[in-house]
């Protein structure tokens, strides 16, 4: 059988480009989420990271090959906007972040939290002997302010409400200040906070307040370029997340609703 070489070359070309198009570059933060796994250099994957395990499963089940890399959160955002990557995670929705890329939406165009990676519960961590309290709307016995990672949704919420500490502290720095009783409180997602307490042996020194500061959802944020190129593939990824990591949706807190109305 005679082989048409130009046709064979053309088929190989399209197959190769299809394979390349199937690979997705996913960027995630270098800082806080190292607490959830074992990390190497900046370009290496964190092993045992619960977010990566879930995301990888969903991406591959949707028919894509996942290529993960780690950068600062600001760099992940820049790469998404410039088209250097296809996905950043974990991301909590804010209105202005719709400019960066696509969040999952339902048929009515509303944010679809049922297709998030998982629920995000942010708690206020305080020194164990602190009198600080949080009732869901107001703090009592507040003096030096509450810290949070710069740029996070909870950072903006604290700043808007006038609760934010004047010091910009990373999670690790904030918890060191709490252990030394030099900061009123620090807001971070509870899995990260609890893991840091265990890792740094802060038991008996730092405790979480019982009422959550903010409840939201961690999402995969897909680039505008990728969504335009393959909207069906993007929807498959979010659908696979829903199928592999189901959870119960929870209504927003009154404080969250008030804050949204003020924005």
Secondary structure by P-SEA (a helix, b strand, c coil): cccaaaaaaaaaaaaaaaaaaabbbbbbbccccccccccccccccccccaaaaaaaaaaaaabbbbbbbbccaaaaaaaaaacccccccccccccccccccccccccccccccccccbbbbbbbbcccccccccccccccccccccccccccaaaaaaaaacccccccccaaaaaaaaaacccccccccaaaaaaaaaaacccccccccccccbbbbbbbcccaaaaaacaaaaaaaaaaaaacbbbbbbbbcaaaaaaaaac
